[in-house]
Amino acid sequence: MQECNQCGKCCTKYGGGDLAVSTSEIELWELFQPEIFKFVKNKQIWFDPKTGNKLERCPFLQTEAKANELAATKYTCSIYLDRPEDCRHYPSRIDEMLKDECEMLEQQDLKNPKQAQRKLDVLMIDSRPASLS
């Protein structure tokens, strides 16, 4: 398994507000991160603060400037340290990564998904709650 190359597939697929977000996350954003909280509506994320319309993608997903026109597009998260728990826990399973066409997977991972899952579990140990470990 290779390191994340910031392809953004996870964020563009799941970042349109369909993520689960807890009441405690929302409350923390309201108190300490009002720039994030303003995109919350009725305990759901991501809504345009001006129109109230649901956004099609996370407002905090940004594309990096390309080094040249042939370079792949790379994405960054401007709220990485305060991102929703769902974002923190991704990816959790190899089959999920396959479905999402995650570019972290290599041929050897596809040949031995159980070993790849063990690698992923070690890689993600600090990002998951104890219940998922």
C-alpha beads as a LAMMPS data file, in Angstrom:
LAMMPS data file: protein, C-alpha beads

133 atoms
132 bonds

1 atom types
1 bond types

-500.0 500.0 xlo xhi
-500.0 500.0 ylo yhi
-500.0 500.0 zlo zhi

Masses

1 110.0

Atoms # bond

1 1 1 0.000 0.000 0.000
2 1 1 1.378 3.361 -0.904
3 1 1 0.886 6.662 0.858
4 1 1 -2.036 8.874 -0.043
5 1 1 -1.307 10.880 -3.195
6 1 1 -4.094 13.409 -2.524
7 1 1 -6.158 12.290 -5.524
8 1 1 -9.286 13.522 -3.731
9 1 1 -11.502 10.603 -4.717
10 1 1 -12.637 10.056 -1.150
11 1 1 -13.445 13.719 -0.593
12 1 1 -15.178 14.277 -3.907
13 1 1 -17.234 11.116 -3.492
14 1 1 -18.242 11.542 0.146
15 1 1 -17.680 15.233 0.794
16 1 1 -21.024 16.519 -0.438
17 1 1 -22.593 16.594 2.990
18 1 1 -23.621 12.951 3.059
19 1 1 -21.209 12.344 5.900
20 1 1 -22.450 11.583 9.364
21 1 1 -21.640 14.327 11.815
22 1 1 -22.220 14.117 15.547
23 1 1 -23.953 16.650 17.718
24 1 1 -20.754 17.043 19.723
25 1 1 -18.774 17.869 16.561
26 1 1 -21.320 20.506 15.621
27 1 1 -21.280 21.950 19.131
28 1 1 -17.474 22.156 19.107
29 1 1 -17.520 23.880 15.717
30 1 1 -20.139 26.324 16.975
31 1 1 -17.968 27.250 19.943
32 1 1 -14.472 27.071 18.505
33 1 1 -14.721 26.980 14.709
34 1 1 -17.482 29.353 13.561
35 1 1 -16.064 29.309 10.012
36 1 1 -16.950 25.596 9.843
37 1 1 -20.185 25.921 11.798
38 1 1 -21.659 28.424 9.366
39 1 1 -21.919 25.552 6.822
40 1 1 -24.153 23.526 9.194
41 1 1 -27.941 23.550 8.859
42 1 1 -30.368 21.470 10.899
43 1 1 -27.471 19.384 12.261
44 1 1 -26.331 18.456 8.750
45 1 1 -23.338 19.561 6.695
46 1 1 -22.488 21.255 4.067
47 1 1 -24.905 24.086 3.292
48 1 1 -24.282 27.446 1.673
49 1 1 -24.482 29.989 4.516
50 1 1 -25.994 32.628 2.205
51 1 1 -28.640 30.606 0.380
52 1 1 -29.148 27.652 2.717
53 1 1 -28.827 25.306 -0.259
54 1 1 -26.991 22.017 0.122
55 1 1 -23.516 22.155 -1.407
56 1 1 -22.405 19.442 -3.808
57 1 1 -18.963 19.175 -2.256
58 1 1 -17.175 20.093 0.912
59 1 1 -16.453 23.825 0.994
60 1 1 -13.101 23.105 2.619
61 1 1 -11.746 20.865 -0.129
62 1 1 -9.174 22.801 -2.091
63 1 1 -7.153 22.008 -5.177
64 1 1 -3.446 22.652 -5.054
65 1 1 -1.771 24.694 -7.736
66 1 1 -0.305 22.407 -10.382
67 1 1 3.442 22.392 -10.932
68 1 1 2.735 22.025 -14.645
69 1 1 -0.252 21.388 -16.897
70 1 1 0.437 17.629 -17.055
71 1 1 0.534 17.185 -13.277
72 1 1 -2.320 15.357 -11.619
73 1 1 -4.769 17.440 -9.610
74 1 1 -4.072 17.221 -5.887
75 1 1 -6.494 18.115 -3.137
76 1 1 -6.040 19.429 0.380
77 1 1 -8.409 19.953 3.283
78 1 1 -8.347 23.394 4.840
79 1 1 -9.969 22.060 8.044
80 1 1 -7.897 18.887 8.260
81 1 1 -7.393 19.053 12.038
82 1 1 -11.083 19.837 12.612
83 1 1 -12.585 17.645 9.862
84 1 1 -15.600 15.447 10.625
85 1 1 -14.994 12.097 12.275
86 1 1 -16.208 10.291 9.133
87 1 1 -13.318 11.890 7.263
88 1 1 -10.868 10.933 9.989
89 1 1 -11.852 7.271 9.826
90 1 1 -11.594 6.881 6.060
91 1 1 -10.447 4.506 4.681
92 1 1 -11.494 1.691 6.961
93 1 1 -11.727 -1.340 4.653
94 1 1 -9.925 -2.566 1.560
95 1 1 -13.221 -3.366 -0.195
96 1 1 -14.299 0.227 0.413
97 1 1 -11.054 1.474 -1.124
98 1 1 -11.553 -0.785 -4.144
99 1 1 -15.076 0.503 -4.667
100 1 1 -13.848 4.092 -4.400
101 1 1 -10.891 3.459 -6.735
102 1 1 -8.503 4.643 -4.034
103 1 1 -5.055 5.173 -5.478
104 1 1 -3.300 4.029 -2.298
105 1 1 -3.874 0.406 -3.315
106 1 1 -1.171 -1.381 -5.224
107 1 1 -1.252 -4.636 -7.233
108 1 1 0.146 -6.609 -4.294
109 1 1 -2.741 -5.344 -2.139
110 1 1 -5.244 -6.637 -4.659
111 1 1 -3.569 -10.058 -4.671
112 1 1 -3.623 -10.347 -0.888
113 1 1 -6.483 -8.244 0.531
114 1 1 -6.170 -9.725 4.042
115 1 1 -2.551 -8.619 4.286
116 1 1 -3.488 -5.248 2.792
117 1 1 -6.230 -4.874 5.425
118 1 1 -3.687 -5.506 8.169
119 1 1 -1.413 -2.817 6.673
120 1 1 -4.345 -0.411 6.473
121 1 1 -5.320 -1.129 10.086
122 1 1 -1.784 -0.276 11.242
123 1 1 -1.681 2.828 9.051
124 1 1 -5.019 4.103 10.372
125 1 1 -4.641 3.111 14.040
126 1 1 -4.396 6.720 15.246
127 1 1 -7.365 7.871 13.158
128 1 1 -9.964 5.392 14.311
129 1 1 -11.977 5.091 17.483
130 1 1 -11.284 1.999 19.601
131 1 1 -14.555 0.426 18.402
132 1 1 -13.212 0.242 14.808
133 1 1 -9.729 -1.014 15.695

Bonds

1 1 1 2
2 1 2 3
3 1 3 4
4 1 4 5
5 1 5 6
6 1 6 7
7 1 7 8
8 1 8 9
9 1 9 10
10 1 10 11
11 1 11 12
12 1 12 13
13 1 13 14
14 1 14 15
15 1 15 16
16 1 16 17
17 1 17 18
18 1 18 19
19 1 19 20
20 1 20 21
21 1 21 22
22 1 22 23
23 1 23 24
24 1 24 25
25 1 25 26
26 1 26 27
27 1 27 28
28 1 28 29
29 1 29 30
30 1 30 31
31 1 31 32
32 1 32 33
33 1 33 34
34 1 34 35
35 1 35 36
36 1 36 37
37 1 37 38
38 1 38 39
39 1 39 40
40 1 40 41
41 1 41 42
42 1 42 43
43 1 43 44
44 1 44 45
45 1 45 46
46 1 46 47
47 1 47 48
48 1 48 49
49 1 49 50
50 1 50 51
51 1 51 52
52 1 52 53
53 1 53 54
54 1 54 55
55 1 55 56
56 1 56 57
57 1 57 58
58 1 58 59
59 1 59 60
60 1 60 61
61 1 61 62
62 1 62 63
63 1 63 64
64 1 64 65
65 1 65 66
66 1 66 67
67 1 67 68
68 1 68 69
69 1 69 70
70 1 70 71
71 1 71 72
72 1 72 73
73 1 73 74
74 1 74 75
75 1 75 76
76 1 76 77
77 1 77 78
78 1 78 79
79 1 79 80
80 1 80 81
81 1 81 82
82 1 82 83
83 1 83 84
84 1 84 85
85 1 85 86
86 1 86 87
87 1 87 88
88 1 88 89
89 1 89 90
90 1 90 91
91 1 91 92
92 1 92 93
93 1 93 94
94 1 94 95
95 1 95 96
96 1 96 97
97 1 97 98
98 1 98 99
99 1 99 100
100 1 100 101
101 1 101 102
102 1 102 103
103 1 103 104
104 1 104 105
105 1 105 106
106 1 106 107
107 1 107 108
108 1 108 109
109 1 109 110
110 1 110 111
111 1 111 112
112 1 112 113
113 1 113 114
114 1 114 115
115 1 115 116
116 1 116 117
117 1 117 118
118 1 118 119
119 1 119 120
120 1 120 121
121 1 121 122
122 1 122 123
123 1 123 124
124 1 124 125
125 1 125 126
126 1 126 127
127 1 127 128
128 1 128 129
129 1 129 130
130 1 130 131
131 1 131 132
132 1 132 133
